[in-house]
Amino acid sequence: MNALKERALKTKGLLVAASVLASGSVLAHPGHEQASSFMTGFAHPMGGFDHLLAMVAIGLWAASIGGRALWAIPAAFVVAMLLGGGLAVAGLNVPFVEQGILLSVIVLGALVLFAKRLPTSVCMAIAGGFALFHGAAHGMEMPLNANGLQYALGFALATASLHLVGLGLGQLMTKIGTSSFATRISGFVIATAGLLLAFV
């Protein structure tokens, strides 16, 4: 009985966390110029539904694969995202940023939906490729008066937190025993939302 109560509490906690994360504006990138550089960077991934979906999908995908992928896929995403942010801040043009972000939501959702098990190095390359677009968006929208290092630390930490939400959800579903079905449904919802966002 205590185990059931504990599971129910964990589920409620994750749902509350997801609700808080999703409570910002529904679609991308509001300005937060009045906040500190760190908080501006932290708020940026939280403020766009497209970013939220992709970050959580990375965590779900890594959780469904397991093993080394649990940390390698999210780490590859964060590192490549910082690189993309640096390129944008340096003034280098990263083409098709918004399209790349929307494509990442659709493809990552589909990878979760179809429980695609690829070699970890391939998964890292896919995650890193999409992360460049997310990082470029963060970099292009950095306020002119922001401290670049603090801003980058903020969006990196926010991204890692969203990955952890996805990992936590994936592992919770495994413990409850609904991993395959629930994960596939999550992937379907993410991929469908990405397709809908593409037409908004």
MIRODO-733985 format. One record per residue: residue in three letters; residue number from 1; x, y, z of N, C-alpha, C, CB in turn. Coordinates in Angstrom, 1 decimal, m for minus. Each point is the difference from the previous one (the first is absolute). Glycine has a CB too. Layout:
<pts>
PT code pos n_xx n_yy n_zz ca_xx ca_yy ca_zz c_xx c_yy c_zz cb_xx cb_yy cb_zz
PT ALA NUM X Y Z X Y Z X Y Z X Y Z
...
</pts>
This chain:
<pts>
PT code pos n_xx n_yy n_zz ca_xx ca_yy ca_zz c_xx c_yy c_zz cb_xx cb_yy cb_zz
PT MET 1 0.8 m1.2 0.0 m0.8 1.2 0.0 0.9 1.3 0.0 m1.8 m1.3 1.2
PT ASN 2 2.8 1.2 m0.4 1.0 1.2 0.1 0.6 0.2 m1.4 0.4 m0.4 2.5
PT ALA 3 m0.1 m0.7 m3.1 0.7 0.1 m1.4 m0.9 0.7 m0.9 1.3 m2.0 0.4
PT LEU 4 m2.6 1.7 m0.4 m1.0 0.6 m0.9 m0.1 1.5 0.3 m1.3 m2.1 m0.1
PT LYS 5 1.2 2.5 1.4 0.0 1.4 0.4 1.2 0.7 m0.5 m1.4 m0.6 2.0
PT GLU 6 2.6 0.0 m1.8 1.2 0.6 m0.4 0.0 0.3 m1.5 1.2 m1.1 1.8
PT ARG 7 m1.7 0.1 m2.6 0.0 0.2 m1.5 m1.0 1.1 m0.3 0.5 m2.4 m0.3
PT ALA 8 m1.6 2.4 1.0 m1.0 1.1 m0.3 0.6 1.4 0.3 m1.9 m1.6 0.5
PT LEU 9 2.6 1.7 0.6 0.6 1.3 0.3 1.1 0.4 m1.0 m0.4 m0.5 2.4
PT LYS 10 1.2 m0.5 m2.9 1.0 0.3 m1.0 m0.7 0.5 m1.3 1.6 m1.7 1.0
PT THR 11 m2.6 1.0 m1.4 m0.8 0.3 m1.2 m0.5 1.4 0.1 m0.6 m2.4 m0.4
PT LYS 12 0.0 2.8 1.6 m0.6 1.3 0.2 1.1 1.0 m0.1 m1.8 m0.9 1.4
PT GLY 13 3.0 0.6 m0.7 1.1 1.0 0.0 0.5 0.3 m1.4 0.6 m0.9 2.2
PT LEU 14 m0.5 m0.2 m3.1 0.4 0.2 m1.3 m1.0 0.8 m0.9 1.3 m2.1 0.2
PT LEU 15 m2.6 1.8 0.1 m1.0 0.8 m0.7 0.0 1.5 0.3 m1.4 m2.1 m0.1
PT VAL 16 1.6 2.3 1.4 0.1 1.4 0.5 1.2 0.7 m0.6 m1.1 m0.6 2.1
PT ALA 17 2.3 m0.1 m2.1 1.2 0.6 m0.6 m0.2 0.3 m1.5 1.4 m1.3 1.6
PT ALA 18 m2.1 0.3 m2.3 m0.2 0.2 m1.5 m1.0 1.2 m0.2 0.4 m2.4 m0.4
PT SER 19 m1.4 2.6 1.3 m0.9 1.1 m0.1 0.7 1.3 0.2 m1.8 m1.5 0.8
PT VAL 20 2.7 1.6 0.2 0.7 1.2 0.2 0.9 0.4 m1.2 0.0 m0.5 2.5
PT LEU 21 0.7 m0.6 m3.0 0.8 0.3 m1.2 m0.7 0.4 m1.2 1.5 m1.7 0.9
PT ALA 22 m2.8 1.3 m1.0 m0.7 0.3 m1.2 m0.9 1.2 0.1 0.0 m2.3 m0.5
PT SER 23 0.2 3.0 1.7 m1.0 1.1 0.3 0.4 1.3 m0.7 m0.4 m1.1 2.2
PT GLY 24 1.6 1.2 m2.9 0.4 1.2 m0.7 m0.9 0.1 m1.2 2.3 m0.2 0.9
PT SER 25 m1.8 1.1 m1.8 m0.7 0.2 m1.2 0.1 m1.2 m0.9 0.4 2.4 0.1
PT VAL 26 m1.4 m2.7 m0.9 m0.1 m1.3 m0.7 1.0 m0.1 m1.1 m2.4 m0.1 0.6
PT LEU 27 2.7 1.1 m1.3 0.9 m0.1 m1.1 1.1 1.1 0.2 m1.8 m0.9 m1.5
PT ALA 28 2.9 0.5 0.9 1.4 0.5 0.3 0.1 1.3 0.5 0.6 m1.4 m1.7
PT HIS 29 0.4 1.7 2.3 1.1 0.9 0.3 m0.4 1.4 0.4 1.3 m1.3 m1.5
PT PRO 30 m1.9 1.5 2.7 m0.3 1.3 0.4 1.3 0.7 0.5 m2.3 m0.7 0.7
PT GLY 31 2.2 2.0 m0.7 1.2 0.8 0.5 0.0 0.0 1.6 0.1 1.4 m2.1
PT HIS 32 1.0 m1.4 2.7 0.1 0.0 1.4 1.1 1.0 0.4 m0.8 m2.4 0.3
PT GLU 33 0.8 3.6 m1.0 1.2 0.9 0.2 0.1 0.6 1.4 m0.3 0.5 m2.4
PT GLN 34 m0.8 m0.5 3.1 0.1 0.6 1.4 0.6 m0.9 1.0 m2.0 1.3 m0.6
PT ALA 35 2.1 m2.6 0.3 0.5 m1.0 0.9 1.6 0.0 0.0 m2.1 m1.4 m0.2
PT SER 36 2.7 0.7 1.1 1.4 m0.1 0.0 0.4 m0.9 m1.2 0.2 0.3 2.5
PT SER 37 1.1 m0.2 m2.9 0.4 m0.8 m1.1 m0.2 m1.5 0.1 1.7 1.8 m0.4
PT PHE 38 m1.4 m2.3 1.6 m0.2 m1.4 0.3 m1.5 m0.4 m0.1 2.0 0.0 1.5
PT MET 39 m2.8 0.8 m0.9 m1.5 m0.3 0.0 m0.6 0.2 m1.4 m0.1 0.7 2.4
PT THR 40 0.7 0.2 m3.1 m0.5 0.2 m1.4 0.3 m1.2 m0.8 0.4 2.4 0.1
PT GLY 41 0.9 m2.9 0.0 0.3 m1.3 m0.7 m0.8 m1.2 0.5 2.3 1.0 m0.3
PT PHE 42 m2.5 m1.1 1.6 m0.8 m1.1 0.5 m1.4 0.0 m0.5 1.5 0.1 2.1
PT ALA 43 m2.1 1.1 m2.2 m1.4 0.2 m0.4 m0.2 m0.3 m1.4 m0.3 1.6 1.8
PT HIS 44 1.3 m1.5 m2.6 m0.2 m0.1 m1.5 m0.5 m1.3 m0.5 1.8 1.7 m0.2
PT PRO 45 m1.1 m2.8 0.6 m0.6 m1.3 m0.4 m1.3 m0.3 0.6 2.3 m0.8 m0.2
PT MET 46 m2.6 1.3 1.4 m1.3 m0.2 0.7 m1.1 0.8 m0.7 1.2 m0.4 2.1
PT GLY 47 m0.9 1.4 m2.9 m1.0 0.9 m0.5 m0.5 m0.4 m1.4 1.0 1.7 1.3
PT GLY 48 m0.5 m2.8 m1.8 m0.5 m0.4 m1.3 m0.4 m1.4 0.0 1.5 1.6 m1.1
PT PHE 49 m2.7 m1.9 0.6 m0.6 m1.4 0.1 0.8 m0.9 m0.9 m2.3 0.9 0.4
PT ASP 50 2.9 m0.4 m1.5 0.8 m0.8 m0.9 1.3 m0.4 0.7 m1.0 1.2 m2.0
PT HIS 51 1.6 m0.3 2.7 1.2 m0.4 0.8 m0.4 m1.1 1.1 1.0 2.3 m0.4
PT LEU 52 m2.0 m2.0 1.1 m0.5 m0.9 1.1 m0.2 m1.4 m0.5 m1.0 1.9 1.1
PT LEU 53 0.3 m2.0 m2.2 m0.3 m1.4 m0.6 1.3 m0.7 m0.4 m2.2 0.9 m0.8
PT ALA 54 3.1 m0.2 0.1 1.2 m0.6 m0.5 0.9 m0.5 1.2 m0.1 1.4 m2.1
PT MET 55 0.2 m0.5 3.1 0.9 m0.4 1.2 m0.6 m1.2 0.7 0.7 2.4 0.3
PT VAL 56 m2.0 m2.4 0.0 m0.6 m1.2 0.7 0.1 m1.2 m0.9 m1.6 1.5 1.2
PT ALA 57 1.5 m1.4 m2.5 0.1 m1.1 m0.9 1.4 m0.6 0.0 m1.7 1.0 m1.5
PT ILE 58 2.7 m0.2 1.6 1.4 m0.5 0.2 0.1 m0.9 1.2 0.9 2.1 m1.1
PT GLY 59 m1.5 m1.6 2.2 0.0 m0.8 1.3 m0.7 m1.3 m0.2 0.2 2.1 1.3
PT LEU 60 m1.4 m2.1 m1.9 m0.8 m1.2 m0.2 0.7 m1.0 m0.9 m2.1 1.4 0.3
PT TRP 61 2.7 m0.9 m1.4 0.7 m0.8 m0.9 1.2 m0.7 0.7 m0.7 1.5 m1.9
PT ALA 62 1.5 m0.7 2.6 1.1 m0.6 0.7 m0.4 m1.0 1.0 1.2 2.1 m0.3
PT ALA 63 m2.3 m1.9 1.1 m0.5 m0.9 1.0 m0.5 m1.3 m0.7 m0.7 1.9 1.4
PT SER 64 0.1 m1.8 m2.6 m0.4 m1.2 m0.7 1.1 m0.9 m0.5 m2.0 1.3 m0.7
PT ILE 65 3.2 m0.7 0.5 1.1 m0.7 m0.5 0.8 m0.6 1.2 0.2 1.5 m2.1
PT GLY 66 0.0 m0.7 3.1 0.7 m0.4 1.2 1.5 m0.1 m0.1 m2.1 m1.2 0.5
PT GLY 67 2.7 0.7 0.5 1.5 m0.2 0.0 0.7 1.3 m0.1 m0.3 m2.2 m1.1
PT ARG 68 1.3 2.2 0.2 0.9 1.2 m0.2 m0.8 1.2 m0.6 2.0 m1.5 m0.2
PT ALA 69 m3.1 1.2 m0.5 m0.8 1.0 m0.6 m0.7 0.9 1.0 m0.3 m1.6 m1.9
PT LEU 70 0.1 1.1 3.1 m0.7 0.8 1.0 0.7 1.4 0.2 m0.7 m2.1 1.1
PT TRP 71 2.1 2.1 m1.1 0.7 1.2 0.2 0.6 0.6 m1.3 0.5 m0.7 2.3
PT ALA 72 m0.2 m0.3 m3.2 0.8 0.5 m1.2 m0.9 0.8 m1.0 1.4 m2.1 0.2
PT ILE 73 m2.7 1.7 m0.4 m0.8 0.8 m0.9 m0.3 1.4 0.5 m1.1 m2.2 m0.7
PT PRO 74 0.6 2.3 2.0 m0.2 1.4 0.5 1.3 0.8 0.0 m1.9 m0.9 1.4
PT ALA 75 3.0 0.3 m1.0 1.3 0.7 0.0 0.4 0.5 m1.4 0.7 m1.4 2.0
PT ALA 76 m0.9 0.6 m3.0 0.3 0.4 m1.3 m0.9 1.2 m0.5 0.7 m2.4 m0.5
PT PHE 77 m1.9 2.3 1.0 m1.0 1.1 m0.4 0.5 1.3 0.7 m1.9 m1.6 m0.2
PT VAL 78 2.2 1.6 1.5 0.4 1.2 0.7 1.3 0.6 m0.6 m1.1 m0.9 2.1
PT VAL 79 2.1 0.0 m2.4 1.3 0.5 m0.5 m0.2 0.7 m1.4 1.2 m1.8 1.3
PT ALA 80 m2.0 1.1 m2.2 m0.2 0.5 m1.3 m0.9 1.3 0.0 0.2 m2.4 m0.9
PT MET 81 m1.1 2.4 1.9 m0.8 1.2 0.1 0.8 1.2 0.4 m1.9 m1.4 0.6
PT LEU 82 2.9 1.2 0.3 0.9 1.1 0.4 0.8 0.5 m1.2 0.1 m0.9 2.3
PT LEU 83 0.3 m0.1 m3.1 0.8 0.3 m1.3 m0.9 0.9 m0.9 1.4 m2.1 0.2
PT GLY 84 m2.6 1.7 m0.4 m1.0 0.7 m0.8 m0.2 1.4 0.5 m1.1 m2.1 m0.7
PT GLY 85 1.0 2.2 2.0 m0.2 1.4 0.6 1.2 0.8 m0.2 m1.5 m0.9 1.7
PT GLY 86 2.7 0.3 m1.6 1.3 0.8 m0.2 0.1 0.4 m1.4 1.0 m1.3 1.8
PT LEU 87 m1.4 0.5 m2.8 0.1 0.4 m1.4 m0.9 1.2 m0.3 0.4 m2.4 m0.6
PT ALA 88 m1.6 2.4 1.2 m1.0 1.1 m0.2 0.5 1.3 0.6 m1.9 m1.7 m0.1
PT VAL 89 2.4 1.6 1.3 0.6 1.2 0.7 1.1 0.5 m0.7 m0.8 m0.9 2.2
PT ALA 90 1.6 0.0 m2.8 1.2 0.5 m0.8 m0.4 0.6 m1.4 1.4 m1.8 1.1
PT GLY 91 m2.7 1.8 m1.4 m0.5 0.6 m1.2 0.0 m0.9 m1.2 0.9 2.1 0.9
PT LEU 92 m0.6 m3.4 m0.7 m0.1 m0.9 m1.1 m1.5 m0.4 m0.3 2.3 m0.9 0.6
PT ASN 93 m2.7 0.9 m1.8 m1.3 m0.3 m0.4 m0.3 m1.5 0.0 m0.1 2.1 m1.4
PT VAL 94 m0.8 m2.6 2.3 m0.5 m1.4 m0.1 m1.3 0.0 m0.7 1.2 m0.6 2.2
PT PRO 95 m1.3 0.1 m3.4 m1.2 0.0 m0.8 m1.1 m0.9 0.5 1.4 0.6 m1.9
PT PHE 96 m2.6 m0.2 1.6 m1.2 m0.8 0.3 m0.2 m0.4 1.5 0.2 m0.9 m2.3
PT VAL 97 0.1 1.9 3.2 0.0 m0.3 1.4 m1.4 m0.5 0.5 1.8 1.7 0.3
PT GLU 98 m2.9 m0.9 m0.6 m1.3 m0.4 0.4 m0.5 m1.3 m0.6 m0.5 2.5 0.3
PT GLN 99 0.8 m2.7 m1.6 m0.3 m1.2 m0.6 0.7 m1.2 0.6 m0.4 1.3 m2.2
PT GLY 100 1.7 m1.1 2.5 0.7 m1.1 0.7 m0.5 m0.3 1.3 2.0 0.8 m1.2
PT ILE 101 m2.5 0.2 2.0 m0.5 m0.3 1.3 m1.3 m0.7 m0.1 1.0 2.1 0.9
PT LEU 102 m1.9 m1.7 m1.8 m1.3 m0.8 m0.2 0.3 m1.4 m0.5 m1.2 2.2 m0.5
PT LEU 103 2.1 m2.3 m0.4 0.4 m1.4 m0.5 0.5 m0.8 1.1 0.5 0.9 m2.2
PT SER 104 0.2 m0.3 3.2 0.6 m0.8 1.1 m1.2 m0.5 0.9 2.1 1.4 0.0
PT VAL 105 m3.1 m0.6 0.1 m1.2 m0.5 0.8 m0.6 m1.2 m0.6 m0.4 2.4 0.8
PT ILE 106 0.2 m2.3 m2.2 m0.7 m1.1 m0.7 0.8 m1.2 0.0 m1.1 1.7 m1.5
PT VAL 107 2.4 m1.6 1.1 0.9 m1.2 m0.1 0.3 m0.6 1.4 1.0 1.0 m2.0
PT LEU 108 m0.8 m0.2 3.0 0.3 m0.6 1.3 m1.3 m0.7 0.6 1.8 1.8 0.4
PT GLY 109 m2.9 m1.2 m0.7 m1.3 m0.6 0.4 m0.2 m1.3 m0.7 m1.0 2.2 0.4
PT ALA 110 1.4 m2.3 m1.7 m0.2 m1.2 m0.8 1.0 m1.1 0.5 m0.7 1.4 m2.0
PT LEU 111 1.9 m1.0 2.4 1.0 m0.9 0.5 m0.5 m0.6 1.3 1.9 1.3 m1.1
PT VAL 112 m2.6 m0.5 1.9 m0.5 m0.6 1.3 m1.2 m0.9 m0.3 0.7 2.1 1.2
PT LEU 113 m1.6 m1.6 m2.2 m1.2 m0.8 m0.3 0.4 m1.4 m0.5 m1.1 2.2 m0.6
PT PHE 114 2.1 m2.2 m0.3 0.3 m1.3 m0.6 1.1 m0.7 0.7 m0.6 0.9 m2.2
PT ALA 115 1.0 m0.4 3.4 1.0 m0.6 0.9 1.2 m0.4 m0.8 m1.8 m0.9 1.5
PT LYS 116 2.3 1.8 m2.3 1.1 m0.2 m0.9 1.3 m0.2 0.8 m1.1 1.3 m1.8
PT ARG 117 1.7 m2.5 1.7 1.3 m0.3 0.7 1.1 0.0 m1.0 m1.2 m1.4 1.7
PT LEU 118 2.0 2.5 m1.7 1.1 0.2 m0.8 1.3 m0.1 0.8 m1.4 1.4 m1.6
PT PRO 119 2.5 m1.6 1.0 1.3 0.1 0.8 0.1 1.4 0.7 1.1 m1.6 m1.6
PT THR 120 m0.6 1.5 2.8 0.0 1.3 0.9 0.7 1.1 m0.8 0.0 m1.4 2.1
PT SER 121 1.1 1.1 m2.8 0.7 1.1 m0.7 m0.9 0.6 m1.1 2.2 m1.2 0.4
PT VAL 122 m3.0 0.4 m1.0 m1.0 0.6 m1.0 m1.0 0.9 0.7 0.4 m2.0 m1.5
PT CYS 123 m0.9 1.5 2.6 m1.0 0.7 0.8 0.6 1.4 0.4 m1.1 m2.2 0.8
PT MET 124 2.3 2.1 m0.3 0.7 1.3 0.4 0.2 1.0 m1.2 1.2 m1.3 1.8
PT ALA 125 m0.9 0.7 m3.0 0.1 0.9 m1.2 m1.3 0.6 m0.3 1.9 m1.4 m0.9
PT ILE 126 m3.0 0.6 1.0 m1.4 0.6 m0.3 m0.3 1.1 1.0 m0.7 m2.3 m1.0
PT ALA 127 0.9 2.0 2.3 m0.3 0.9 1.0 0.8 1.3 m0.2 m0.6 m1.9 1.6
PT GLY 128 1.9 1.7 m1.8 0.9 1.2 m0.2 m0.4 0.8 m1.2 1.8 m1.3 1.1
PT GLY 129 m2.1 0.7 m2.2 m0.4 0.7 m1.2 m1.2 0.9 0.2 0.8 m1.9 m1.3
PT PHE 130 m1.8 1.4 2.0 m1.2 0.8 0.3 0.3 1.1 1.1 m1.5 m2.0 m0.6
PT ALA 131 2.4 1.6 1.5 0.3 1.0 1.0 0.7 1.2 m0.5 0.3 m1.9 1.5
PT LEU 132 0.4 1.8 m2.6 0.6 1.3 m0.6 m1.1 1.0 m0.4 1.8 m1.4 m0.9
PT PHE 133 m3.0 0.9 0.5 m1.0 1.0 m0.4 m0.6 0.6 1.3 m0.6 m1.3 m2.0
PT HIS 134 0.4 0.5 3.0 m0.5 0.5 1.3 1.0 1.0 0.6 m1.3 m2.1 0.4
PT GLY 135 2.6 1.8 m0.4 1.0 0.9 0.5 0.1 1.3 m0.8 1.2 m2.0 0.8
PT ALA 136 m1.3 1.9 m2.1 0.0 1.2 m0.8 m1.2 0.9 0.3 1.2 m1.3 m1.8
PT ALA 137 m2.3 0.8 2.0 m1.2 0.8 0.4 0.3 0.7 1.3 m1.6 m1.6 m1.2
PT HIS 138 2.1 0.9 2.2 0.3 0.6 1.3 1.1 1.1 m0.2 m0.5 m2.1 1.2
PT GLY 139 1.5 1.9 m2.0 1.0 0.9 m0.2 m0.5 1.3 m0.7 1.7 m1.9 m0.1
PT MET 140 m2.5 1.7 m1.0 m0.5 1.1 m0.8 m0.9 0.9 0.9 0.2 m1.4 m2.1
PT GLU 141 m0.8 0.9 3.1 m1.0 0.7 0.8 0.6 0.5 1.3 m1.8 m1.3 m1.1
PT MET 142 3.1 1.1 1.3 0.6 0.5 1.2 m0.1 1.6 0.0 1.6 m2.1 0.1
PT PRO 143 m2.1 2.6 1.0 0.0 1.5 0.1 1.4 0.6 m0.2 m2.0 m0.1 1.5
PT LEU 144 2.1 1.3 m2.1 1.3 0.6 m0.2 0.8 0.3 1.3 m1.0 1.0 m2.1
PT ASN 145 0.2 m0.7 3.2 0.7 0.3 1.2 0.2 m1.2 0.9 m1.1 2.2 m0.1
PT ALA 146 0.9 m3.4 m0.4 0.1 m1.2 0.9 1.5 m0.4 0.0 m2.3 m0.8 m0.6
PT ASN 147 2.7 0.2 1.7 1.3 m0.7 0.2 m0.1 m1.3 m0.7 0.5 1.2 2.2
PT GLY 148 0.3 m1.4 m3.3 m0.1 m1.2 m0.8 0.2 m1.3 0.7 0.8 1.4 m1.8
PT LEU 149 0.2 m1.4 2.8 0.3 m1.2 0.7 m1.2 m0.4 0.9 2.5 0.6 m0.1
PT GLN 150 m3.0 0.4 0.9 m1.1 m0.2 0.9 m1.2 m0.5 m0.8 0.9 1.7 1.6
PT TYR 151 m1.2 m1.0 m2.7 m1.1 m0.4 m0.9 0.1 m1.4 m0.5 m0.2 2.4 m0.7
PT ALA 152 1.4 m2.8 0.2 0.2 m1.3 m0.5 m0.2 m1.1 1.2 1.6 0.9 m1.8
PT LEU 153 m1.1 m0.6 2.9 m0.1 m0.9 1.2 m1.5 m0.1 0.3 2.2 0.7 0.9
PT GLY 154 m3.0 0.3 m1.0 m1.4 0.0 0.3 m0.7 m0.9 m1.0 0.1 2.3 0.9
PT PHE 155 0.1 m2.1 m2.2 m0.8 m0.9 m0.9 0.5 m1.4 0.0 m0.4 2.0 m1.4
PT ALA 156 1.7 m2.2 1.7 0.5 m1.4 0.1 m0.6 m0.7 1.2 2.1 0.7 m1.1
PT LEU 157 m2.2 0.0 2.2 m0.6 m0.7 1.2 m1.5 m0.2 m0.2 1.7 1.2 1.5
PT ALA 158 m2.4 m0.3 m2.1 m1.4 m0.2 m0.3 m0.2 m1.2 m0.9 m0.4 2.4 0.3
PT THR 159 1.2 m2.5 m1.3 m0.1 m1.1 m0.9 0.3 m1.4 0.7 0.7 1.6 m1.9
PT ALA 160 0.4 m1.6 2.7 0.3 m1.2 0.7 m1.2 m0.4 1.0 2.5 0.5 m0.2
PT SER 161 m3.1 0.5 0.8 m1.1 m0.3 0.8 m1.2 m0.6 m0.7 0.7 1.9 1.4
PT LEU 162 m1.0 m1.4 m2.6 m1.0 m0.5 m0.8 0.3 m1.5 m0.5 m0.6 2.3 m0.8
PT HIS 163 1.9 m2.5 0.5 0.4 m1.4 m0.3 m0.3 m0.9 1.2 1.8 0.9 m1.6
PT LEU 164 m1.5 m0.4 2.8 m0.2 m0.8 1.2 m1.5 m0.3 0.2 2.0 1.0 1.0
PT VAL 165 m2.9 0.0 m1.4 m1.4 m0.3 0.1 m0.4 m1.2 m0.9 m0.4 2.5 0.5
PT GLY 166 0.9 m2.4 m1.7 m0.2 m1.1 m1.0 0.5 m1.3 0.5 0.0 1.6 m1.9
PT LEU 167 1.3 m1.6 2.4 0.6 m1.2 0.6 m0.9 m0.6 1.1 2.3 0.8 m0.7
PT GLY 168 m2.7 0.1 1.6 m0.8 m0.4 1.2 m1.3 m0.6 m0.4 1.1 1.8 1.3
PT LEU 169 m1.8 m1.2 m2.3 m1.2 m0.5 m0.5 0.2 m1.4 m0.6 m0.9 2.3 m0.4
PT GLY 170 1.9 m2.4 m0.4 0.3 m1.3 m0.6 0.3 m1.1 1.0 0.9 1.2 m2.0
PT GLN 171 m0.1 m0.9 3.0 0.3 m1.0 1.0 m1.2 m0.3 0.9 2.4 0.8 m0.1
PT LEU 172 m3.2 0.2 0.4 m1.2 m0.2 0.8 m0.9 m1.0 m0.7 0.2 2.3 1.0
PT MET 173 m0.4 m2.1 m2.4 m0.9 m0.8 m0.7 0.6 m1.5 0.0 m0.7 2.0 m1.5
PT THR 174 2.0 m2.1 1.5 0.6 m1.3 0.0 m0.3 m0.7 1.3 1.8 0.8 m1.5
PT LYS 175 m1.7 m0.1 2.7 m0.3 m0.5 1.3 m1.4 m0.4 0.1 1.8 1.4 1.0
PT ILE 176 m2.7 m0.6 m1.5 m1.5 m0.3 0.1 m0.3 m1.2 m0.9 m0.5 2.4 0.5
PT GLY 177 1.3 m2.7 m1.5 m0.2 m1.1 m0.9 m0.8 0.3 m1.3 0.0 m1.4 2.0
PT THR 178 m0.1 2.8 m2.3 m0.7 0.4 m1.2 0.9 0.6 m1.0 m2.1 0.4 1.4
PT SER 179 3.4 m0.7 m1.2 1.1 0.7 m0.8 m0.3 0.1 m1.5 1.6 m0.7 1.8
PT SER 180 m1.7 m0.4 m2.4 m0.1 m0.1 m1.5 m1.2 0.8 m0.5 1.1 m2.2 0.1
PT PHE 181 m2.3 1.9 0.5 m1.2 0.6 m0.5 0.0 1.5 0.3 m1.3 m2.1 0.3
PT ALA 182 1.6 2.5 0.9 m0.1 1.4 0.4 1.1 0.8 m0.7 m0.9 m0.7 2.3
PT THR 183 2.1 0.1 m2.5 1.0 0.8 m0.7 m0.4 0.2 m1.4 1.7 m1.0 1.5
PT ARG 184 m2.3 0.0 m2.1 m0.4 0.2 m1.4 m1.1 1.0 m0.2 0.6 m2.4 m0.4
PT ILE 185 m1.5 2.4 1.4 m1.1 1.1 0.0 0.7 1.3 0.1 m1.7 m1.6 1.0
PT SER 186 2.6 1.8 m0.1 0.7 1.2 0.2 0.7 0.5 m1.3 0.4 m0.6 2.5
PT GLY 187 0.3 m0.3 m3.1 0.6 0.3 m1.3 m1.0 0.4 m1.1 1.8 m1.6 0.6
PT PHE 188 m2.9 1.0 m0.6 m1.1 0.3 m1.0 m0.5 1.5 0.3 m0.7 m2.5 m0.2
PT VAL 189 0.5 2.8 1.5 m0.5 1.3 0.4 1.1 1.1 m0.4 m1.4 m1.0 1.9
PT ILE 190 2.6 0.7 m1.6 1.1 1.0 m0.4 0.1 0.2 m1.5 1.3 m0.7 2.1
PT ALA 191 m1.3 m0.4 m2.8 0.2 0.1 m1.5 m1.3 0.7 m0.6 1.4 m2.1 0.0
PT THR 192 m2.5 1.8 0.5 m1.3 0.7 m0.5 0.0 1.4 0.3 m1.2 m2.1 0.3
PT ALA 193 1.7 2.5 1.0 0.0 1.4 0.3 1.0 0.7 m0.9 m0.5 m0.6 2.4
PT GLY 194 1.6 0.0 m2.7 1.0 0.6 m0.9 m0.6 0.3 m1.4 1.8 m1.2 1.2
PT LEU 195 m2.6 0.2 m1.7 m0.6 0.2 m1.3 m1.0 1.1 0.1 0.3 m2.4 m0.5
PT LEU 196 m1.1 2.5 1.6 m0.9 1.1 0.2 0.6 1.4 0.0 m1.5 m1.6 1.2
PT LEU 197 2.7 1.6 m0.4 0.7 1.3 0.1 0.5 0.4 m1.4 0.6 m0.6 2.4
PT ALA 198 m0.3 m0.3 m3.2 0.6 0.3 m1.3 m1.1 0.8 m0.9 1.5 m2.0 0.1
PT PHE 199 m2.7 1.8 0.3 m1.1 0.7 m0.8 m0.6 1.1 0.7 m0.5 m2.1 m1.1
PT VAL 200 1.0 2.5 2.3 m0.6 1.1 0.7 0.6 1.3 m0.5 m0.2 m1.4 2.1
</pts>
